[in-house]
Amino acid sequence: MDYNYPLDYETYNTQEILVMIDFLSYLEESHKHYDYKTLKDKYLKYKKVINSKMEEKRITNEFLKLSGIDIYKTLREFGL
């Protein structure tokens, strides 16, 4: 990864940022070779942290531009 994750570091506390980074980095590291249980667990933790649908959409769109990974498409493939 040669970029910063599209997170608002002033809005979230350190623990929340770590949860979000854990989810996003798992998407990158395991690209197309996800373990369903791991993906689901990380995603559910991530969803608990996100403040709003608008914020989630912003992160998803920016992450797609930076990494080429579509979070929504990936989750849909796994029925999440």
Number of C-alpha atoms within 10 A of each C-alpha: 9 6 7 8 18 15 17 11 11 8 10 15 11 11 10 17 20 13 18 23 17 15 21 22 14 16 21 14 11 11 11 10 8 16 10 12 9 12 18 17 11 18 22 13 15 20 15 11 17 16 11 10 10 10 13 15 13 14 19 18 17 16 19 14 11 15 15 11 19 16 17 13 11 16 14 10 8 12 9 13
